[in-house]
Amino acid sequence: MLEKTQSQETPIILRQSVICLSIRLIVLQLLFTTLYILILLPVNILSLSPQIRLLSYPVISIAFILVLVFQLYLTLKIILNWLGEYYIVGSREIIFRTGIIDHKEKIYSLSHIESITYNQNFWERLFNYGTIRLFNPVLKQHIHLDCIKNPGKYVRVLEQTMHDMTKRPADILFTRA
């Protein structure tokens, strides 16, 4: 009797660095702080009389509430995108998953990857994150894994995974009972 067995390797889950999330949230906060100042500045300059100032308070309040709701929406969108996007590195492929409610997947076979590199600028080296680039000649495109923490480590892991994959004769082994 033939029995099918498969190697059960634990996949590696790669998520964008928390630093990238923090940078996006800080930039968003700076933009909205500037917007709040731009809303208040003309009112303070133009409001010479107390009567005009009293009439402007409801308008300013509505503007602040609308901007605050929009800011909250964008903040949640950034956080949910960060939570919902990740890569799963298996023994034969990389799966890019997106979405929390509406799940989407892109699967890239490691057998078609020709080269693996990573890039880090000064700030990325300082905070230890970067972009891993995989070249797939079959698709004739680079696959980018953006904002990955410790990219050098994961490039070595991917290289080792690809090396191990070439040593394995097949995914499925048959044994006799």
WOFENMO-V918526 format. One record per pair of residues at least 12 apart in sequence whose C-alpha atoms are under 8 Angstrom apart, sorted by sequence separation. I is the first residue (numbers start at 1). GAP is how many residues later the second one is. If there is no record, write none. Layout:
{{I,GAP} {I,GAP}}
This chain:
{{85,12} {86,12} {95,12} {118,12} {119,12} {132,12} {133,12} {43,13} {84,13} {85,13} {94,13} {95,13} {118,13} {119,13} {131,13} {132,13} {84,14} {85,14} {93,14} {94,14} {118,14} {119,14} {131,14} {132,14} {84,15} {93,15} {94,15} {117,15} {118,15} {131,15} {84,16} {93,16} {94,16} {116,16} {117,16} {130,16} {131,16} {132,16} {81,17} {83,17} {92,17} {93,17} {116,17} {117,17} {130,17} {131,17} {81,18} {92,18} {93,18} {116,18} {129,18} {130,18} {92,19} {115,19} {116,19} {129,19} {130,19} {132,19} {40,20} {80,20} {114,20} {115,20} {129,20} {130,20} {131,20} {39,21} {113,21} {114,21} {115,21} {128,21} {129,21} {130,21} {113,22} {114,22} {128,22} {129,22} {113,23} {114,23} {128,23} {132,23} {39,24} {112,24} {113,24} {112,25} {112,26} {36,28} {118,33} {118,34} {32,35} {118,37} {117,38} {32,39} {116,39} {116,42} {28,43} {116,43} {28,47} {25,50} {111,51} {110,52} {25,53} {24,54} {111,54} {21,57} {21,58} {87,58} {21,61} {16,66} {15,67} {16,69} {89,69} {92,69} {15,70} {16,70} {91,70} {92,70} {15,71} {91,71} {14,72} {15,72} {13,73} {14,73} {92,73} {13,74} {14,74} {91,74} {13,75} {14,75} {12,76} {13,76} {11,77} {12,77} {11,78} {12,78} {11,79} {10,80} {11,80} {9,81} {9,82} {19,108} {17,112} {20,127} {16,130} {17,130} {16,131} {17,131} {16,132} {17,132} {15,133} {16,133} {14,134} {15,134} {7,164} {6,165} {6,166} {5,167} {6,167} {4,168} {5,168} {4,169} {5,169} {4,170} {3,171} {4,171} {2,172} {3,172} {2,173} {3,173} {2,174} {3,174} {1,175} {2,175} {1,176}}
